[in-house]
Amino acid sequence: MENGAITQGEGKDPSGWLSEIIGHPVTVKLNSGVVYKGELQSVDGYMNIALEKTEEYVNGAKRRSYGDAFVRGNNVMYIAAN
């Protein structure tokens, strides 16, 4: 590693990236396999996530729509920007 550059395979803090995508559409997959798609409103250091205009998908099929949703961080498998 030269001049502090991060090479592939090294871990880095995702908080900067998460801050950049607030207000944008995201997909959040839970450990249970349930998927939420909505607009990211906030995320904290524990990966607790607040979403707006949220849709819930189970086995690929839309199950419900929520105005606002809160996902507890220990249930999150991943967050992807859409």
CNS distance restraints for C-alpha pairs under 8 A (distance, minus, plus):
assign (resid   1 and name CA) (resid   5 and name CA) 5.99 0.50 0.50
assign (resid   1 and name CA) (resid   6 and name CA) 6.87 0.50 0.50
assign (resid   1 and name CA) (resid   7 and name CA) 6.86 0.50 0.50
assign (resid   6 and name CA) (resid  10 and name CA) 6.50 0.50 0.50
assign (resid  14 and name CA) (resid  18 and name CA) 6.21 0.50 0.50
assign (resid  15 and name CA) (resid  19 and name CA) 6.10 0.50 0.50
assign (resid  15 and name CA) (resid  45 and name CA) 7.88 0.50 0.50
assign (resid  16 and name CA) (resid  20 and name CA) 6.42 0.50 0.50
assign (resid  17 and name CA) (resid  21 and name CA) 6.59 0.50 0.50
assign (resid  18 and name CA) (resid  22 and name CA) 6.61 0.50 0.50
assign (resid  18 and name CA) (resid  43 and name CA) 7.41 0.50 0.50
assign (resid  21 and name CA) (resid  25 and name CA) 7.95 0.50 0.50
assign (resid  21 and name CA) (resid  40 and name CA) 7.20 0.50 0.50
assign (resid  21 and name CA) (resid  81 and name CA) 7.18 0.50 0.50
assign (resid  22 and name CA) (resid  39 and name CA) 7.64 0.50 0.50
assign (resid  22 and name CA) (resid  40 and name CA) 5.12 0.50 0.50
assign (resid  22 and name CA) (resid  41 and name CA) 5.55 0.50 0.50
assign (resid  22 and name CA) (resid  42 and name CA) 6.41 0.50 0.50
assign (resid  23 and name CA) (resid  39 and name CA) 5.75 0.50 0.50
assign (resid  23 and name CA) (resid  40 and name CA) 5.27 0.50 0.50
assign (resid  23 and name CA) (resid  41 and name CA) 5.70 0.50 0.50
assign (resid  24 and name CA) (resid  39 and name CA) 5.29 0.50 0.50
assign (resid  24 and name CA) (resid  40 and name CA) 5.83 0.50 0.50
assign (resid  24 and name CA) (resid  81 and name CA) 7.42 0.50 0.50
assign (resid  24 and name CA) (resid  82 and name CA) 7.80 0.50 0.50
assign (resid  25 and name CA) (resid  37 and name CA) 7.12 0.50 0.50
assign (resid  25 and name CA) (resid  38 and name CA) 5.38 0.50 0.50
assign (resid  25 and name CA) (resid  39 and name CA) 4.28 0.50 0.50
assign (resid  25 and name CA) (resid  40 and name CA) 6.20 0.50 0.50
assign (resid  25 and name CA) (resid  81 and name CA) 6.28 0.50 0.50
assign (resid  25 and name CA) (resid  82 and name CA) 5.55 0.50 0.50
assign (resid  26 and name CA) (resid  37 and name CA) 5.76 0.50 0.50
assign (resid  26 and name CA) (resid  38 and name CA) 5.68 0.50 0.50
assign (resid  26 and name CA) (resid  39 and name CA) 6.00 0.50 0.50
assign (resid  26 and name CA) (resid  40 and name CA) 6.27 0.50 0.50
assign (resid  26 and name CA) (resid  79 and name CA) 6.73 0.50 0.50
assign (resid  26 and name CA) (resid  80 and name CA) 5.52 0.50 0.50
assign (resid  26 and name CA) (resid  81 and name CA) 4.45 0.50 0.50
assign (resid  26 and name CA) (resid  82 and name CA) 5.17 0.50 0.50
assign (resid  27 and name CA) (resid  35 and name CA) 6.86 0.50 0.50
assign (resid  27 and name CA) (resid  36 and name CA) 5.75 0.50 0.50
assign (resid  27 and name CA) (resid  37 and name CA) 4.53 0.50 0.50
assign (resid  27 and name CA) (resid  38 and name CA) 6.76 0.50 0.50
assign (resid  27 and name CA) (resid  79 and name CA) 5.73 0.50 0.50
assign (resid  27 and name CA) (resid  80 and name CA) 5.12 0.50 0.50
assign (resid  27 and name CA) (resid  81 and name CA) 6.39 0.50 0.50
assign (resid  27 and name CA) (resid  82 and name CA) 6.70 0.50 0.50
assign (resid  28 and name CA) (resid  35 and name CA) 5.68 0.50 0.50
assign (resid  28 and name CA) (resid  36 and name CA) 5.11 0.50 0.50
assign (resid  28 and name CA) (resid  37 and name CA) 6.33 0.50 0.50
assign (resid  28 and name CA) (resid  76 and name CA) 6.97 0.50 0.50
assign (resid  28 and name CA) (resid  77 and name CA) 7.59 0.50 0.50
assign (resid  28 and name CA) (resid  78 and name CA) 5.86 0.50 0.50
assign (resid  28 and name CA) (resid  79 and name CA) 4.57 0.50 0.50
assign (resid  28 and name CA) (resid  80 and name CA) 6.48 0.50 0.50
assign (resid  29 and name CA) (resid  33 and name CA) 6.27 0.50 0.50
assign (resid  29 and name CA) (resid  34 and name CA) 5.98 0.50 0.50
assign (resid  29 and name CA) (resid  35 and name CA) 4.47 0.50 0.50
assign (resid  29 and name CA) (resid  36 and name CA) 6.43 0.50 0.50
assign (resid  29 and name CA) (resid  76 and name CA) 6.12 0.50 0.50
assign (resid  29 and name CA) (resid  77 and name CA) 5.53 0.50 0.50
assign (resid  29 and name CA) (resid  78 and name CA) 5.49 0.50 0.50
assign (resid  29 and name CA) (resid  79 and name CA) 6.61 0.50 0.50
assign (resid  30 and name CA) (resid  34 and name CA) 5.46 0.50 0.50
assign (resid  30 and name CA) (resid  35 and name CA) 6.28 0.50 0.50
assign (resid  30 and name CA) (resid  75 and name CA) 5.39 0.50 0.50
assign (resid  30 and name CA) (resid  76 and name CA) 4.50 0.50 0.50
assign (resid  30 and name CA) (resid  77 and name CA) 4.99 0.50 0.50
assign (resid  30 and name CA) (resid  78 and name CA) 7.13 0.50 0.50
assign (resid  31 and name CA) (resid  75 and name CA) 5.63 0.50 0.50
assign (resid  31 and name CA) (resid  76 and name CA) 6.00 0.50 0.50
assign (resid  31 and name CA) (resid  77 and name CA) 5.20 0.50 0.50
assign (resid  32 and name CA) (resid  75 and name CA) 7.79 0.50 0.50
assign (resid  33 and name CA) (resid  58 and name CA) 7.29 0.50 0.50
assign (resid  33 and name CA) (resid  59 and name CA) 7.56 0.50 0.50
assign (resid  34 and name CA) (resid  56 and name CA) 7.16 0.50 0.50
assign (resid  34 and name CA) (resid  57 and name CA) 5.96 0.50 0.50
assign (resid  34 and name CA) (resid  58 and name CA) 5.14 0.50 0.50
assign (resid  34 and name CA) (resid  59 and name CA) 7.26 0.50 0.50
assign (resid  35 and name CA) (resid  56 and name CA) 5.86 0.50 0.50
assign (resid  35 and name CA) (resid  57 and name CA) 5.06 0.50 0.50
assign (resid  35 and name CA) (resid  58 and name CA) 6.58 0.50 0.50
assign (resid  36 and name CA) (resid  54 and name CA) 6.47 0.50 0.50
assign (resid  36 and name CA) (resid  55 and name CA) 5.60 0.50 0.50
assign (resid  36 and name CA) (resid  56 and name CA) 4.68 0.50 0.50
assign (resid  36 and name CA) (resid  57 and name CA) 6.26 0.50 0.50
assign (resid  37 and name CA) (resid  54 and name CA) 5.50 0.50 0.50
assign (resid  37 and name CA) (resid  55 and name CA) 5.26 0.50 0.50
assign (resid  37 and name CA) (resid  56 and name CA) 6.66 0.50 0.50
assign (resid  38 and name CA) (resid  51 and name CA) 5.65 0.50 0.50
assign (resid  38 and name CA) (resid  52 and name CA) 5.66 0.50 0.50
assign (resid  38 and name CA) (resid  53 and name CA) 5.27 0.50 0.50
assign (resid  38 and name CA) (resid  54 and name CA) 4.21 0.50 0.50
assign (resid  38 and name CA) (resid  55 and name CA) 6.39 0.50 0.50
assign (resid  39 and name CA) (resid  51 and name CA) 5.32 0.50 0.50
assign (resid  39 and name CA) (resid  52 and name CA) 5.08 0.50 0.50
assign (resid  39 and name CA) (resid  53 and name CA) 6.25 0.50 0.50
assign (resid  39 and name CA) (resid  54 and name CA) 7.05 0.50 0.50
assign (resid  40 and name CA) (resid  49 and name CA) 7.43 0.50 0.50
assign (resid  40 and name CA) (resid  50 and name CA) 6.29 0.50 0.50
assign (resid  40 and name CA) (resid  51 and name CA) 4.79 0.50 0.50
assign (resid  40 and name CA) (resid  52 and name CA) 6.68 0.50 0.50
assign (resid  41 and name CA) (resid  49 and name CA) 7.60 0.50 0.50
assign (resid  41 and name CA) (resid  50 and name CA) 5.35 0.50 0.50
assign (resid  41 and name CA) (resid  51 and name CA) 5.35 0.50 0.50
assign (resid  41 and name CA) (resid  52 and name CA) 6.72 0.50 0.50
assign (resid  42 and name CA) (resid  49 and name CA) 5.84 0.50 0.50
assign (resid  42 and name CA) (resid  50 and name CA) 5.19 0.50 0.50
assign (resid  42 and name CA) (resid  51 and name CA) 7.30 0.50 0.50
assign (resid  43 and name CA) (resid  47 and name CA) 5.70 0.50 0.50
assign (resid  43 and name CA) (resid  48 and name CA) 5.48 0.50 0.50
assign (resid  43 and name CA) (resid  49 and name CA) 4.60 0.50 0.50
assign (resid  43 and name CA) (resid  50 and name CA) 6.48 0.50 0.50
assign (resid  44 and name CA) (resid  48 and name CA) 5.60 0.50 0.50
assign (resid  44 and name CA) (resid  49 and name CA) 7.06 0.50 0.50
assign (resid  46 and name CA) (resid  73 and name CA) 5.57 0.50 0.50
assign (resid  46 and name CA) (resid  74 and name CA) 7.52 0.50 0.50
assign (resid  47 and name CA) (resid  72 and name CA) 7.18 0.50 0.50
assign (resid  47 and name CA) (resid  73 and name CA) 4.21 0.50 0.50
assign (resid  47 and name CA) (resid  74 and name CA) 7.32 0.50 0.50
assign (resid  47 and name CA) (resid  76 and name CA) 7.53 0.50 0.50
assign (resid  48 and name CA) (resid  70 and name CA) 7.29 0.50 0.50
assign (resid  48 and name CA) (resid  71 and name CA) 5.75 0.50 0.50
assign (resid  48 and name CA) (resid  72 and name CA) 4.66 0.50 0.50
assign (resid  48 and name CA) (resid  73 and name CA) 4.06 0.50 0.50
assign (resid  48 and name CA) (resid  74 and name CA) 7.74 0.50 0.50
assign (resid  49 and name CA) (resid  70 and name CA) 5.67 0.50 0.50
assign (resid  49 and name CA) (resid  71 and name CA) 5.08 0.50 0.50
assign (resid  49 and name CA) (resid  72 and name CA) 6.56 0.50 0.50
assign (resid  49 and name CA) (resid  73 and name CA) 6.69 0.50 0.50
assign (resid  50 and name CA) (resid  68 and name CA) 7.31 0.50 0.50
assign (resid  50 and name CA) (resid  69 and name CA) 5.84 0.50 0.50
assign (resid  50 and name CA) (resid  70 and name CA) 4.57 0.50 0.50
assign (resid  50 and name CA) (resid  71 and name CA) 6.49 0.50 0.50
assign (resid  51 and name CA) (resid  68 and name CA) 5.66 0.50 0.50
assign (resid  51 and name CA) (resid  69 and name CA) 5.14 0.50 0.50
assign (resid  51 and name CA) (resid  70 and name CA) 6.33 0.50 0.50
assign (resid  52 and name CA) (resid  66 and name CA) 7.62 0.50 0.50
assign (resid  52 and name CA) (resid  67 and name CA) 5.64 0.50 0.50
assign (resid  52 and name CA) (resid  68 and name CA) 4.45 0.50 0.50
assign (resid  52 and name CA) (resid  69 and name CA) 6.41 0.50 0.50
assign (resid  53 and name CA) (resid  65 and name CA) 7.43 0.50 0.50
assign (resid  53 and name CA) (resid  66 and name CA) 6.19 0.50 0.50
assign (resid  53 and name CA) (resid  67 and name CA) 4.86 0.50 0.50
assign (resid  53 and name CA) (resid  68 and name CA) 6.19 0.50 0.50
assign (resid  54 and name CA) (resid  65 and name CA) 5.76 0.50 0.50
assign (resid  54 and name CA) (resid  66 and name CA) 4.99 0.50 0.50
assign (resid  54 and name CA) (resid  67 and name CA) 6.02 0.50 0.50
assign (resid  54 and name CA) (resid  68 and name CA) 6.31 0.50 0.50
assign (resid  54 and name CA) (resid  69 and name CA) 6.55 0.50 0.50
assign (resid  55 and name CA) (resid  62 and name CA) 7.00 0.50 0.50
assign (resid  55 and name CA) (resid  63 and name CA) 7.57 0.50 0.50
assign (resid  55 and name CA) (resid  64 and name CA) 5.82 0.50 0.50
assign (resid  55 and name CA) (resid  65 and name CA) 4.40 0.50 0.50
assign (resid  55 and name CA) (resid  66 and name CA) 6.10 0.50 0.50
assign (resid  56 and name CA) (resid  62 and name CA) 5.89 0.50 0.50
assign (resid  56 and name CA) (resid  63 and name CA) 5.55 0.50 0.50
assign (resid  56 and name CA) (resid  64 and name CA) 5.26 0.50 0.50
assign (resid  56 and name CA) (resid  65 and name CA) 6.25 0.50 0.50
assign (resid  56 and name CA) (resid  66 and name CA) 7.87 0.50 0.50
assign (resid  57 and name CA) (resid  61 and name CA) 5.22 0.50 0.50
assign (resid  57 and name CA) (resid  62 and name CA) 4.37 0.50 0.50
assign (resid  57 and name CA) (resid  63 and name CA) 5.40 0.50 0.50
assign (resid  57 and name CA) (resid  64 and name CA) 7.38 0.50 0.50
assign (resid  58 and name CA) (resid  62 and name CA) 6.50 0.50 0.50
assign (resid  58 and name CA) (resid  63 and name CA) 6.35 0.50 0.50
assign (resid  71 and name CA) (resid  75 and name CA) 7.40 0.50 0.50
assign (resid  71 and name CA) (resid  76 and name CA) 7.65 0.50 0.50
assign (resid  72 and name CA) (resid  76 and name CA) 7.27 0.50 0.50
